[in-house]
Amino acid sequence: MYYFITLLFVFLSSRGSFFYFSNIWWILIDLTIIWVGLEKGRFTKSDVKLFAGFSVIYITFCTIRALFLTHLSVGFWASDILFLFKFILTSFLYCAVVKEKSVYYLTKVIIQLAIISLPFYFLQLISGDLVYAIGQFINLPPHINGGYTNFLVFTYVKVHAIRNSGFSWEPGAFGFFLNIALLMRLLTNGFTFDKKAIWLGLAVATTLSTTSYIALWVVIFLYFRANGVKFSKLMFFIVPVALVLAFQLPFLVNKISFIYANDSQDMTRIEFLSGWYYKHGQQMPLNRFSSMIYLCQLFGANMIWGVSNIYEETVPILKNINISNGIFEYMAKFGLIGLVFFLSRCYLFFRKFTTTEISLYCLLMILVLGFSESIFLISLTICFFFLYRYSDPVGEAESVPLAPEENRNISMGHFRRKLNLHMSRKNIKDQLLDLKTTKNNYNK
């Protein structure tokens, strides 16, 4: 059952399938998770206290912001509260039910879906029309114009004909899921690039996503650091290779510089472009840099505490603009305060598995991915608010084979301390039980 609800949860997080676009499916998935939790007796008083405490902090923050800072109508405050019980609650329920196995099952499901995506991707390269026809034949919602089709395990987007979107709504978002799964795999297998990690790396390569590639470089860097390679040596070897690749591959430096130049030009005529797209029944796409600049210009100091979950309703022009910078979209919703709180929860989660240094590299990877796509508000990412409380390095490591002794790395010192503490507690309990038995026999 844990595998089944994890599969549903990942499909819900993907924002590519019909699960995400219907409130009925949100409710059904919540009820399914609750049923599994009750059936297996997974809910405890501490779970209720955790969500209640989080809810009090969240509602207090939104209320103070609405009353004293943004001065918006009550509808914006109500939308923020609804976000708690629709999006955040689902992620909490998943973590509370699967608990210490959450990382294992999330990694397992994403790896399997990544492998499944590869045959469809190669078929897409041969004949994209055929993949599109398969999706049209299955005919699952959402029905989006412009060559988009999703049949749960794979999404075909005509404008990304040579890129792998996997089970997500577009290639960059798919790259986020893959990099997160790769990171979780390394955290739980002693930072060993096993076959499953290699599959994830190959799948990242098929996304042709700039930010996914940069995030993968960060993962490779932290992999070597976790295995004891000196920082100076890494800089000596990795930096020249990274620079060569960055300037030779067309979707890295060339693409970034082109996007920046194009964004700078668009910012000077955003009113005109927005009107043109509106007349043609389309949304104006703002790229990474222009999204960042435009939101900061619009909201100014409000980016510190955020505007609202539906911030686009405060400025009419935003209804026809597609923001594509996840970090600054999150700040428009919950501010720099919310972003710092989210990253602190992520750090606590990573710190359970590895050292402070590696944990900071993990945060860097998340920020790289967030700069590109609106991934901070999907269900999988929201899990980090609670994963730090439920993840258990010992429990997670028991789900996967340990690395050979010669491959153990410096970051596993924390894991070994956890394991030794776990075994010591077990030995103490056994000794106390033996002592109690001996005492009872003596009394008899």
N, C-alpha and C positions, 0 to 999 in steps of 0.2 A: 504493500500500500504506500510506503514511503516513496518508492520509485514512481508510482502512478501520480501522486499529488505533486511530486517534483516536476514531472513532465508537464502537467497542467500549469504549474506555476511558471515554468520557463516559457511555455507558449504564451501565457498571459503577459510576461515581461517583454516578449519579442516585439510587441506592438505591430506585428505584421499580419496576424490572423484575426479571425472573427471573434475570438475570445476577448480581445482588448476593446472592441468597439461596441459591445453590448453590455449594459448594466446587469441584464439577466445572468449572463455568464459569470460576471464578477460575484454575484450573490451565490450562484450555484457552486462555484469553486470555493468560496468562503465556507459554505455549508458542508462541502465535502471534506475540507481540511478539519473543520470542527468535529465532524462525525468520526473521522479517523482518530483525532486526539482523544475524544471521549471513549471510543471503543478500546483504545490501547492504554487509557489512563495516563495520558501524557501531560495534562494540564495540572499545575500546582498553584499554591497560593502565591509563590514568588513570581510566577508568570503574571498573575493578575496585578500584583503590586508593581511589576516592571512597566506594564502598559499603562496602568493608572498614573504612575509617576510621570511617565513620558507625556501622557495626555494633559496632565495638569500644567507641565512646563510649556507645552505647545500651545494650549488654549490661552494661558496667561500671556505668552509672548504675542500671539495674534490679537488679543484683546487690547493690550497696552498699545500696540502699534496702531490699531484702528482708532482708538480713542484720542491718543495724544500726538501721533506722528503723521499718519497719512490722511486722517479726517475723511475717509471715504464712507460711502453709504453702507448700511448694514448688510446688503447683499454680498459685498466683497468679504466681509468677516464670515458670513455664513458659508461662502464657497471655501474659505480656508478651513473651516471646521469640517466640512464635508470631505475635504481632501484627507483629513485624518482618518475618517471612518471608511473611506473607500480604498485608498491606496496604501496608507501606512498600516492599517489594521490587517490587510491581507498578508503583507510581508511579515508582520509580527506573528500572525497565526501560523504561518509556515515554519518560522524559526522555533516557535514554542512547541510545535508538534514533533518536528524532525530533530530538533535540539542538536546534540553533539554529532549527529550524522549529516547535518545540513551541507557542510562543505563537500563531504564525500559524494552525496547524491547529486548535488548541483554539478560538480565536476564530471561525474559519470554521464549524466544526461547530456550535457553540452558536448562532451567528447563524442558520444554516439551520434548526435545530430550533426556534428561537424564532419564526421566520416561519411554519413549518409549524403551530405550536401555535395561531396566531391564528384560522384558520378553524374549528378544532375548538372553540376557546373561544367564538366567536360562536354556533356550533351548540349548544354547551352552554347558553348563555343562552336560546336559543329552546326547546330541548328537551333537558334533562339526561338524561332517560330514554332518549332515542335514542342519545346518546353512550355511556351505560352499556350499552345493548343491543349497540352495535358492539363494545365491549370484551368483553362476555360471549360474543358470537359468535366472536370471534378466540380467546378463552379461553386466554390466556397466564397462567402463574403470575406472581406469587403470588396465591392465591385467599384474599382477606381479606374477612371479613364486614363489613357496615356500608356497603355502597354504594361499594366501592373496586374500580377496574379499571384496568389498565395495558396498553397495546399499543405499548410502546417509545417512540413519538414523542409520546404524550399519556397523561396520567393523569386519570381522573375520580374525584373524591372527593365523595360526596353532601353531606357537611357543609360543603364549600366550593363550593357549586353556582354561585355568582356570581363565583368567583375562578379564575384560570388557574394550574393546577399544572404545565403543560407536560409535559416528559419526566421531571420529578422526582417525589418522593413527596408533596409538598404545596406550596402557593403560596409560602410564605416561602423554602423551599429553592430553588425555581425562581428566585425573585428574587435569590438569592445567585449562581447561575450567570450570570444576565443581567448583574448589576452587575460581576462579575469579567470577563466577556467585554467589556463596555463599557469598562472600565478598560484592559484589554489593547489594545483597538482604538485608544483614544486615545493610549496610550503608543507605538504603532507607526505611527500616521499623522500624527504631529506635532500632536496635540491639535486635531484638526479634526472637527467633528460632521458627518460625511458621511452618506450614506443608510443605511449599515449601522448606524452608531451611533444614528441616529434610530429604526430598526426595534427596536433593543434597548431604547431608552427607552420606546417604545410598549408593548413587551411587559412591561416593568417595571410600567407603569401598570395592566395587566390583572391583576396579582397581588393588588392591594388589600392588600398587606402593609406594615404600619407600618414595620418595620425596613428593608425594601427601599426604601421611599420616602425614609427618612432617609438611607440609603446613597446613593441617587441624588442627593439634595441635596448630599452631600459631593462626589460626582463632578462635579456642575455647578460647585460652588465651586472645586475644584482645576482644572477646565477653564479658568475665567476667570483664575485666578491664573497658570496656565501660559502663558496668552496675554497676560500683562503687565498685567492690570487690577489697580489698587492695592487693597490690603486694606481701606483705609478706605472706598473707593467701594463695594466689595462689601458691607461691613457696612451701609452706608447704604441700599442698594437691596434686598439679599437678606433681611436680618433682618426688616423689616416685612412683606414678602411671606410669608416662612416662618411668621411668627407668625399672620398672618391665616389661612393655610391650615391651620396646626396646630390652631387653635381652631374652624374652620368645618367641616373634614372629620371625620366621626364616628369614623374609624379611627385618628386620631392622638392628640391630647391627651386627648379623652374616653375613648378605648379604653385608653390607658396608665393614666390615673387610675383607671378602673374595675378594670383588672387588678391594680393595686397594692393597692386597697382590698380586693378579693376575696382576693388572696394573703395579706394581713395577717390576714384572718378565718380562712382555711384553716389557717394556721400554728398557730392555737390549738386545733385539733381534728383534726390530721393523722392520729392513730391511729384515731379513729372513722371518718373518711372513707375511709382506706385499707381498713379492715375492710369497710365498706359496698360499696366497689367490688369487693373480693375475693369477697364473697358473690354478687355479680351477674356474676361472670366477666369483670370489666373491670379495666383499669389506671387508677389515679388520676392524672389529669393535673395536674402542677404547672407553673404559669406561670413567666415569666422571673424575677420578683423572688423568689417563694417558692422556686424551684429554687436560686437563689443563696444565700438565707438558710439554707435547710435543709441544703445541702451543707456550708456553713461551720460550722453548728452541729454537724453530725455528726462532721466530720473535723478541725476546728480547725487546729492547726499542721501537720497532715499535708497540708494544701492547698498547702504550700510545695514539697514534693517529690513529692506525689501518693501515692495508695494503691496502685492497680493498674489495669490495663486492664479488669479485671472487678471494679471496686470495689463494684458493687451486690451481689456475693456476700458481702461482709463484714457487711452489715446486712440481715437478712431482710426488713424492711419495704420496702427499696428494690426488691425484685423485683416489687412490685406498684405502683410509682410511676414515672410517665413524666416524666423530667427534660427540660426544654425550654430550658435555658440552655447554649449551646455553650461559652462561655468557662469557666464553672465546672465543667462536665462534663469539659472537657479538663484543668482543674487537678486534679480528683479522680483522673484517670487518670495524669497526668504532672507535675502540680504547677505552681506558678508558675515554677519553673526551666525546665520544658519549654515553657511558654508564651512565656517570654522568648527562649528559643533559637529557637522557631518564628518569632516576630516578627522576630528579627534576620536570619533567612534571607530572610524576605519583604522586609525593608528593603534587603538587598543586591541582591535581584532588581530592585526598583523603582529603586534608585539607578543601575543600569546604563542606564536609559532617561531619567531626569529628575533634577531637582535634589533637594537634601536636603529642602527645604520641601514640595515636591509628594510626595515619598516618605513623609513623615510623615502627610500627608493620606490617602494610600493605606492606611497602617496603620490610621488612624482608621476608614476605611470598613470594613475587615475586622473590626475590633473591634465596630462597630455591627452588622454582619451576624451575628457570632458570638454576641452577647448574646441573640439570638433563637433561632437554630436550632443544632442539633448538627452544624455544618458543618466543624469543624476536623479531623475524623478521616475525612472522605471522601477518596477517591483523588485528586481534583483538587486539594484543599487540601494534601494531603501532598506533592504535586509541588513546592511551594515550598521544601521541604528541598533540592532539587537544581536547580531552574530557574535559580538565580543562577549556577550553574557553566556551564550550557549555552546560555543566552540570549545572543544577539548583536544589539545594536541595528542594526548595519549589515545583517546577514542578514535580520532581521525586516523592516526597512524596505524591503528589496529586494523583499519579497513583496507590498507594497501600494503604490499610487501616492503619491508625495510631494505635500505640500500646495504651493500656489503660493507664490512667494517672499513675497508680501505677507501671507500668513497664517502665516509661520513665527513661532514663539513663543520666549520666553526659555528655556524648558526644552530647546529643541532645540540649545542651545549644546553640551551634552554630546554629543549625537548627531553634530553637525558635527565636533567634535574627533575622535570615533571614525572618522568617515568620512574626514577628512583624514589621520589616522594610517594608515588602511587604504590610501588611495591613495598616500601617501608611501612606504609599504613596497613597494607594487607597483612604483612608479617606480624605487626603489632596486634592486629585483630585476631590472627590465628593463635598467637601466644597467649592472649587474654582468654580466648576460648579454652585452650588447653589447661590454663591455670584454673579456670572456673570448674572444668571437668574434674581435675585432680582434687580440688577442694571438696567437691560434692562427694567424690568417692571416699575421701578421708572422713567426712562427716558420717557417711553410712557405716 
